[in-house]
Amino acid sequence: MAPRIASVLYGVIAIMTADLIVEPDRLKYAESTWGVLLIGLAMTITRIFVRVVTKEAEIGAHLRMKEYGAIVRDSLLVMLFPVITASLIVVAAFASTQWVFLLEIILYLSVAAVFVISFLSSYILDRDIWLALSRGIVWVSMTLVLVAVKKLV
């Protein structure tokens, strides 16, 4: 379960980071949609590489094809948040949503996703709601540091 949770988190942080550097009205909706999916794909490939190298280093040997398949399957979850974000951009395009507003939605949706992922990953371990809430708050605080830095720049 942990590799799957980590995979989803890769996608969330990748999109959040991209959202922080995008300037409103500099991209078209179609470019943004494809860009979000490309970022997700790049992070999926990165996740696969990292998991393969880490696993091979742990066992001291190359992985079998079956193990590659499990890593690829789990790593595809990186695409979950980018696909949600791409869908949101498409809906926003049809609704003629202003870019400033759309970027804020994506940013705060990312922060909410970080909270949910961190909370659930902790809660699944030991069913301690207070520890899970603490983790969620700490992780969200760390992501809000990125937001604060963006606002200052």
JOVEN-V351509 format. One record per pair of residues at least 12 apart in sequence whose ideal C-beta (glycine too) atoms are under 10 Angstrom apart, sorted by the first residue. I is the first residue (numbers start at 1). J is the second residue. Records with the same first field share a line. If there is no record, write none. Layout:
# JOVEN-V351509
I=J  J
This chain:
# JOVEN-V351509
1=74  120  121  124  125
2=74  121  124  125
3=47  51  55  70  71  73  74  75  77
4=73  74  75  76  77  80  121
5=74  77  117  118  120  121  122  124
6=47  50  51  74  75  77  78  117  121
7=43  44  47  48  51  71  73  74  75  76  77  78  79  80  81
8=74  77  78  79  80  81  113  116  117  120  121
9=47  77  78  81  113  114  117  118  121  139
10=40  43  44  46  47  50  75  77  78  79  80  81  82
11=36  39  40  43  44  47  75  76  77  78  79  80  81  82  83  84  85  110  113
12=43  78  80  81  82  84  85  109  110  111  112  113  114  116  117  143
13=43  78  81  110  113  114  117  143  146
14=36  39  40  42  43  44  46  47  78  81  82  85  110
15=35  36  39  40  43  81  82  84  85  86  106  107  109  110  113
16=81  85  106  107  108  109  110  111  113  114  143  146  147
17=39  43  110  143  146  150
18=32  35  36  38  39  40  82  85  106  110
19=36  85  102  103  104  105  106  107  108  109  110  146  147  150
20=103  106  107  110  146  147  149  150  151  153
21=150  153
22=35  99  102  103  106  107
23=99  100  103
24=98  99  100  101  102  103  104
25=98  99  100  103
26=99
27=89  99
28=93  99
29=89  90  91  92  93  94  96  97  99  102
30=89  90  93
31=89
32=85  86  89  90  92  93  99  102  103  106
33=82  85  86  87  88  89  90  92  93
34=86  89
35=82  85  86  89
36=81  82  83  84  85  86  87  88  89  106
37=79  82  83  85  86  89
38=82  86
39=78  79  82  85  86
40=76  78  79  80  81  82  83  84  85  86
41=78  79  82
42=78  82
43=75  78  79  81  82
44=72  75  76  77  78  79  82
45=72  75  78
46=75  78
47=71  72  74  75  76  77  78  79
48=68  71  72  74  75  76  78
49=71  75
50=71  75
51=63  67  68  70  71  72  74  75
52=67  68  71  72  75
54=71
55=67  68  70  71
80=113
81=106  109  110  113  117
84=106  109  113
85=102  105  106  109  110  113
88=102  105  106  109
89=102  105  106
92=105  106
107=143  146  147  150
108=147
110=143  146  147
111=139  140  143  144  146  147
112=140  143
113=143
114=136  139  140  141  142  143  144
115=133  135  136  137  139  140  143
116=136  140
117=135  136  139
118=132  133  134  135  136  137  138  139  140  142  143
119=131  132  133  134  135  136  137  139  140
120=132  135  136
121=135  136  139
122=134  135  136  138  139
123=135  136
